[in-house]
């Protein structure tokens, strides 16, 4: 197929008939064709395709699909064709995510598991993949404990920890905008650990938390939280949401005129959100985990062009890169080690550097031994109403090394034990 994703519903006879009809001969392909399912390497993606995080999950899927297409064009994994199997975890039902994760591993027999956007689901899926001994790359679930207290020998993560994000931007907020902060936080693992990270920085700097509210995932009305924030008279209002929740919160903050009285900020921000906002709501100081406009970084332009072919001309976001880098990680390490054994691959990934054509950022990102967290670059800056191009909506003020803002392994709570 043109997009490099091969349907898991195609039966054996259909595949054989299709190959004959197309005049495919065995010696003309880079793959070794037999009727055995073992000649397909399966990568399972468990991500939200519905709900508040649907766009984020779908963009990670597009990044995975591009990687699969490129991997297959280069001979696949161990000379075998790669197939991407995708399951909708939903955005908020962890039970469904776990059920789908087990299906991918136990029934579909995937060799690798990727996902999830939702931090609580990423933790739960890590427990499943560990139990079933599959190499698992967390694409977009940020809460610290994924590579901290809930770490596992088989689980690696591409996106940042929440502490990396808060550490990269907190000093700027404190010194430039003030020491009195108010938090509006989504009530689940991702939001909780982001707030905890900011609170640790605020305490270290001698600042004051003047109030905090927890909002449910999928909230549409933020008026009560905004009224309380306004009454507390902070210097900075910290929004810690993602996806549609962040869109709703920022739209209403502007409607209330809070951006005229207080500085608006947070940690993780996404191009999906800025694209969905009206220009006057593109406000605040944030952290991007990857940005599409990096003129001095090799291979970024080629990646942007490939994604635009698949998105109707829209530029890639960090979510596209998460899916792309995670999928390529599986192929690179399996081909390097000439194995699909999860234990062997996990050991080999410790300290593994992403090559420039996959890294697509400066500072040579690598998977840290000890907690299996990728040490990438972080992009600290501010949202803009419009830039030099339609989707250039974020001005990067500083590129921060992940190694400079990550907690030491000894402070993450990670104590993993690999099988002997």
C-alpha positions as CSV (number, residue, x, y, z in Angstrom):
1,X,0.0,0.0,0.0
2,X,1.2,3.5,-0.7
3,X,1.2,4.6,2.9
4,X,3.3,1.6,4.1
5,X,0.6,0.3,6.4
6,X,-0.6,-3.2,5.7
7,X,-4.0,-4.3,6.9
8,X,-4.1,-6.9,9.6
9,X,-7.4,-8.1,8.2
10,X,-6.0,-9.4,4.9
11,X,-6.1,-13.2,4.8
12,X,-3.4,-15.5,3.6
13,X,-5.1,-16.5,0.4
14,X,-5.9,-12.8,-0.5
15,X,-2.2,-11.9,-0.1
16,X,-1.1,-14.8,-2.3
17,X,-3.7,-14.1,-5.0
18,X,-2.8,-10.4,-4.9
19,X,0.9,-11.2,-5.4
20,X,0.2,-13.5,-8.4
21,X,-2.1,-11.0,-10.0
22,X,0.5,-8.2,-9.7
23,X,3.1,-10.5,-11.2
24,X,5.3,-10.4,-8.1
25,X,8.2,-12.8,-8.2
26,X,10.1,-13.8,-5.1
27,X,13.6,-12.8,-6.3
28,X,12.4,-9.2,-7.2
29,X,11.5,-8.2,-3.7
30,X,13.8,-7.1,-0.8
31,X,11.7,-9.4,1.5
32,X,11.7,-13.2,1.8
33,X,8.1,-14.2,0.9
34,X,6.6,-17.3,2.4
35,X,3.1,-18.1,3.7
36,X,4.3,-18.0,7.3
37,X,3.1,-15.2,9.6
38,X,6.6,-15.2,11.1
39,X,7.8,-13.5,8.0
40,X,6.0,-10.3,9.0
41,X,7.4,-8.2,11.8
42,X,4.4,-6.5,13.6
43,X,4.5,-3.2,15.4
44,X,1.4,-2.4,17.5
45,X,0.3,1.2,18.2
46,X,-2.1,1.7,21.1
47,X,-3.2,5.4,21.0
48,X,-6.3,7.6,21.3
49,X,-8.1,8.0,18.0
50,X,-11.3,9.4,19.6
51,X,-11.8,11.9,22.4
52,X,-9.9,14.9,23.5
53,X,-6.5,13.5,22.5
54,X,-7.6,12.1,19.1
55,X,-5.7,14.5,16.9
56,X,-2.5,13.8,18.9
57,X,-2.9,10.1,18.6
58,X,-3.7,10.3,14.9
59,X,-0.6,12.4,14.2
60,X,1.6,9.9,16.1
61,X,0.0,7.2,13.8
62,X,1.0,9.2,10.7
63,X,4.6,9.4,11.9
64,X,4.6,5.7,12.5
65,X,3.2,5.1,9.0
66,X,5.9,7.1,7.4
67,X,8.6,5.3,9.3
68,X,7.1,1.9,8.3
69,X,7.1,2.9,4.7
70,X,10.7,4.0,4.8
71,X,11.8,0.9,6.8
72,X,10.1,-1.4,4.3
73,X,11.7,0.4,1.4
74,X,15.1,-0.3,3.0
75,X,14.4,-4.0,3.4
76,X,12.3,-4.1,6.5
77,X,13.4,-5.6,9.9
78,X,15.6,-8.6,9.6
79,X,14.7,-8.8,5.9
80,X,11.0,-9.1,6.7
81,X,8.1,-6.8,5.8
82,X,6.9,-4.5,8.7
83,X,3.2,-4.2,9.4
84,X,1.7,-1.6,11.7
85,X,-1.4,-2.6,13.7
86,X,-3.3,0.2,15.3
87,X,-5.9,0.1,18.1
88,X,-7.9,3.0,19.5
89,X,-7.3,3.2,23.2
90,X,-9.8,6.1,23.6
91,X,-8.6,9.2,25.3
92,X,-9.9,8.5,28.8
93,X,-10.8,4.8,29.3
94,X,-7.7,3.1,30.7
95,X,-9.5,-0.2,30.9
96,X,-10.1,-0.1,27.1
97,X,-6.5,0.8,26.5
98,X,-5.3,-2.2,28.5
99,X,-7.7,-4.5,26.8
100,X,-6.5,-3.3,23.4
101,X,-2.9,-3.6,24.5
102,X,-3.4,-7.2,25.5
103,X,-5.1,-7.9,22.2
104,X,-2.2,-6.6,20.2
105,X,0.3,-8.7,22.1
106,X,-1.6,-11.9,22.9
107,X,-3.8,-12.3,19.8
108,X,-2.1,-10.2,17.1
109,X,1.3,-11.3,18.4
110,X,3.1,-7.9,17.8
111,X,6.8,-7.9,18.2
112,X,6.9,-4.3,19.5
113,X,4.3,-2.1,21.3
114,X,4.1,1.7,20.9
115,X,1.9,4.2,22.9
116,X,0.3,6.0,24.6
117,X,-0.6,9.7,24.6
118,X,-2.4,9.5,27.9
119,X,0.0,9.2,30.8
120,X,-2.2,6.9,32.9
121,X,-2.6,4.6,29.9
122,X,1.2,4.6,29.3
123,X,1.8,3.4,32.8
124,X,-0.9,0.7,32.6
125,X,0.4,-0.5,29.2
126,X,3.9,-0.6,30.6
127,X,2.7,-3.1,33.1
128,X,1.0,-5.2,30.4
129,X,4.0,-5.2,28.1
130,X,6.3,-6.0,31.0
131,X,4.2,-9.0,32.0
132,X,4.1,-10.2,28.4
133,X,7.8,-9.4,27.7
134,X,7.5,-7.1,24.7
135,X,9.7,-4.2,24.0
136,X,7.6,-1.1,24.5
137,X,8.3,2.5,23.4
138,X,6.1,5.1,25.1
139,X,5.4,7.7,22.4
140,X,3.6,10.6,24.1
141,X,2.8,9.9,27.8
142,X,4.8,12.3,29.8
143,X,4.2,11.7,33.5
144,X,7.5,11.2,35.4
145,X,6.8,7.8,36.8
146,X,6.7,6.1,33.3
147,X,10.5,6.1,33.4
148,X,10.6,6.7,37.2
149,X,8.8,4.7,39.9
150,X,6.8,2.7,37.4
151,X,9.8,2.0,35.1
152,X,10.4,-1.5,33.6
153,X,13.3,-3.1,31.8
154,X,11.3,-3.4,28.6
155,X,9.9,0.2,28.5
156,X,11.5,3.2,26.8
157,X,10.1,6.6,26.3
158,X,10.6,9.1,23.4
159,X,8.7,12.2,24.8
160,X,10.0,14.2,27.8
161,X,9.3,13.7,31.4
162,X,7.1,16.3,33.0
163,X,10.0,17.4,35.2
164,X,12.2,17.9,32.2
165,X,9.6,20.3,30.8
166,X,9.0,22.3,34.0
167,X,12.7,22.5,34.7
168,X,13.4,23.9,31.3
169,X,10.9,26.8,31.5
170,X,10.4,27.6,35.2
171,X,13.4,29.9,35.8
172,X,12.3,32.0,32.8
173,X,8.8,32.4,34.1
174,X,10.1,33.3,37.6
175,X,12.6,35.9,36.6
176,X,10.7,37.5,33.7
177,X,7.1,37.4,34.8
178,X,6.9,37.1,38.6
179,X,6.9,34.8,41.6
180,X,3.2,34.4,42.3
181,X,1.7,31.5,40.4
182,X,-1.8,30.0,40.0
183,X,-2.3,26.5,38.6
184,X,-5.2,25.1,36.5
185,X,-4.4,21.4,36.1
186,X,-6.0,18.4,34.5
187,X,-7.0,15.9,37.1
188,X,-4.9,12.9,36.2
189,X,-1.3,11.7,36.2
190,X,0.1,14.0,33.5
191,X,-1.3,17.2,35.1
192,X,-0.4,16.2,38.6
193,X,3.3,15.6,37.9
194,X,3.6,18.8,35.8
195,X,2.2,20.8,38.8
196,X,4.5,19.0,41.2
197,X,7.5,19.9,39.0
198,X,6.6,23.5,38.9
199,X,5.9,23.6,42.6
200,X,9.4,22.2,43.2
201,X,10.9,24.9,41.1
202,X,8.8,27.6,42.8
203,X,9.9,26.4,46.2
204,X,13.5,26.4,45.1
205,X,13.2,30.0,43.8
206,X,11.3,31.3,46.9
207,X,8.1,31.9,45.0
208,X,4.4,31.6,46.1
209,X,1.6,29.3,44.9
210,X,-1.4,31.5,45.3
211,X,-3.9,28.8,44.3
212,X,-4.6,25.7,42.2
213,X,-7.6,24.0,40.7
214,X,-8.1,20.5,39.2
215,X,-10.2,20.2,36.1
216,X,-11.6,17.0,34.8
217,X,-10.3,15.5,31.6
218,X,-12.5,16.6,28.7
219,X,-13.8,19.7,30.5
220,X,-15.5,22.3,28.3
221,X,-16.3,25.1,30.8
222,X,-13.4,26.6,32.6
223,X,-15.2,29.7,33.8
224,X,-15.2,28.8,37.5
225,X,-11.4,28.1,37.5
226,X,-10.7,31.3,35.6
227,X,-12.8,33.4,38.0
228,X,-10.9,32.0,41.0
229,X,-7.5,32.5,39.3
230,X,-8.4,36.1,38.6
231,X,-9.4,36.7,42.2
232,X,-6.1,35.3,43.4
233,X,-4.2,38.0,41.5
234,X,-1.2,36.0,40.5
235,X,1.7,37.1,38.3
236,X,1.4,34.0,36.2
237,X,-1.5,31.6,35.4
238,X,-0.1,28.2,34.6
239,X,-2.2,26.0,32.3
240,X,-1.2,22.4,32.3
241,X,-3.6,20.8,29.8
242,X,-3.2,19.2,26.4
243,X,-5.3,18.6,23.3
244,X,-8.8,19.9,23.2
245,X,-8.7,20.8,26.9
246,X,-5.9,23.3,26.3
247,X,-7.8,24.8,23.3
248,X,-10.9,25.3,25.4
249,X,-9.0,26.7,28.4
250,X,-7.0,29.3,26.4
251,X,-10.0,30.4,24.3
252,X,-11.9,31.1,27.5
253,X,-9.0,32.8,29.2
254,X,-8.9,35.3,26.3
255,X,-12.6,35.8,26.5
256,X,-12.2,36.7,30.1
257,X,-9.4,39.1,29.3
258,X,-7.0,37.3,31.6
259,X,-4.1,37.6,29.1
260,X,-4.4,41.4,29.5
261,X,-3.8,41.2,33.3
262,X,-1.6,38.2,33.9
263,X,1.1,36.3,32.1
264,X,-0.2,33.0,30.6
265,X,2.2,30.1,30.6
266,X,2.7,26.4,31.1
267,X,5.0,23.6,30.1
268,X,4.1,21.3,27.2
269,X,2.5,23.1,24.3
270,X,1.6,21.6,20.9
271,X,1.2,22.9,17.3
272,X,-2.1,21.1,17.1
273,X,-3.4,23.5,19.8
274,X,-2.0,26.7,18.3
275,X,-3.4,25.8,14.9
276,X,-6.8,25.4,16.4
277,X,-6.8,28.7,18.3
278,X,-7.8,32.1,16.9
279,X,-4.7,34.4,16.4
280,X,-5.5,36.4,19.6
281,X,-5.5,33.3,21.7
282,X,-2.0,32.2,20.6
283,X,-0.4,33.5,23.7
284,X,1.9,32.5,26.5
285,X,5.3,31.0,27.3
286,X,5.7,27.2,26.7
287,X,7.9,24.2,25.9
288,X,7.8,22.5,22.5
289,X,9.3,19.0,22.3
290,X,10.0,19.3,18.6
291,X,9.6,22.0,16.0
292,X,9.3,21.8,12.3
293,X,11.3,24.9,11.5
294,X,15.0,24.1,12.2
295,X,16.9,25.4,9.2
296,X,20.3,24.4,10.4
297,X,19.4,20.8,11.4
298,X,20.0,18.1,8.8
299,X,17.1,16.1,7.4
300,X,14.4,18.2,9.0
301,X,13.3,19.7,5.6
302,X,13.0,16.2,4.1
303,X,10.8,15.0,7.0
304,X,8.6,18.1,6.8
305,X,8.1,17.5,3.0
306,X,7.2,13.8,3.6
307,X,4.7,14.6,6.3
308,X,3.1,17.3,4.3
309,X,2.4,14.8,1.5
310,X,0.3,12.8,4.0
311,X,-1.5,15.7,5.7
312,X,-2.8,17.8,2.9
313,X,0.1,20.2,3.2
314,X,0.1,20.7,7.0
315,X,3.6,20.7,8.6
316,X,4.6,18.0,11.1
317,X,4.2,18.4,14.8
318,X,6.0,16.8,17.8
319,X,3.4,14.0,17.7
320,X,4.4,13.1,14.1
321,X,8.0,13.0,15.3
322,X,7.2,10.9,18.4
323,X,5.6,8.2,16.2
324,X,8.4,8.4,13.6
325,X,11.3,8.2,16.1
326,X,9.6,5.4,18.1
327,X,9.0,3.2,15.1
328,X,12.5,3.7,13.7
329,X,13.9,2.9,17.1
330,X,12.4,-0.6,16.9
331,X,13.8,-1.2,13.4
332,X,17.3,0.3,14.1
333,X,17.9,-1.7,17.2
334,X,16.5,-5.0,15.8
335,X,18.6,-4.7,12.7
336,X,21.7,-3.8,14.7
337,X,21.3,-6.8,17.0
338,X,19.9,-9.1,14.3
339,X,17.2,-10.2,16.8
340,X,13.7,-9.6,18.0
341,X,14.4,-10.8,21.5
342,X,13.1,-8.1,23.9
343,X,15.7,-8.6,26.6
344,X,18.6,-8.4,24.1
345,X,17.1,-5.3,22.4
346,X,16.4,-3.5,25.7
347,X,20.0,-4.0,26.8
348,X,21.3,-2.7,23.4
349,X,19.0,0.4,23.6
350,X,20.7,1.6,26.8
351,X,22.8,4.5,25.6
352,X,21.7,4.1,22.0
353,X,21.9,7.4,20.0
354,X,19.3,8.2,17.4
355,X,21.0,8.8,14.0
356,X,20.6,12.4,12.5
357,X,18.0,11.3,10.0
358,X,15.7,10.1,12.8
359,X,16.8,12.5,15.6
360,X,15.9,15.6,13.6
361,X,17.2,17.9,16.3
362,X,20.5,19.0,17.8
363,X,22.5,17.6,20.7
364,X,22.4,13.8,19.7
365,X,19.4,12.5,21.6
366,X,20.0,9.1,23.3
367,X,18.2,6.6,25.5
368,X,19.6,6.9,29.0
369,X,20.7,3.8,30.7
370,X,19.2,3.4,34.1
371,X,15.7,4.7,33.4
372,X,15.4,4.3,29.5
373,X,14.3,8.0,29.1
374,X,15.3,9.6,25.8
375,X,17.5,12.7,26.4
376,X,16.4,15.0,23.5
377,X,16.4,18.8,23.0
378,X,13.6,21.0,24.4
379,X,12.4,24.2,22.7
380,X,11.5,27.0,25.1
381,X,9.7,30.0,23.6
382,X,6.4,31.8,23.1
383,X,3.4,31.5,21.0
384,X,2.8,34.1,18.2
385,X,-0.3,35.1,16.4
386,X,1.4,34.5,13.0
387,X,4.9,33.9,11.7
388,X,6.7,34.0,8.4
389,X,4.7,31.0,7.3
390,X,1.1,30.0,8.1
391,X,2.0,27.3,10.7
392,X,5.0,29.1,12.1
393,X,3.2,29.9,15.3
394,X,5.9,29.4,17.9
395,X,9.1,31.4,18.4
396,X,11.9,29.4,19.9
397,X,13.9,31.5,22.4
398,X,16.1,28.8,23.7
399,X,17.0,25.2,22.9
400,X,17.7,23.2,26.1
401,X,19.6,20.0,26.4
402,X,17.6,17.2,28.0
403,X,20.5,16.1,30.1
404,X,20.6,19.6,31.6
405,X,17.0,19.5,32.9
406,X,16.4,15.8,33.6
407,X,16.5,14.5,37.2
408,X,19.5,12.2,37.8
409,X,18.5,8.6,37.6
410,X,19.1,8.3,41.3
411,X,16.2,10.8,41.9
412,X,13.7,9.4,39.5
413,X,12.6,6.4,41.7
414,X,13.4,4.0,38.9
415,X,14.8,0.6,40.1
416,X,14.5,-1.8,37.2
417,X,15.5,-5.4,37.1
418,X,16.0,-7.1,33.8
419,X,15.3,-10.8,33.4
420,X,18.5,-13.0,33.6
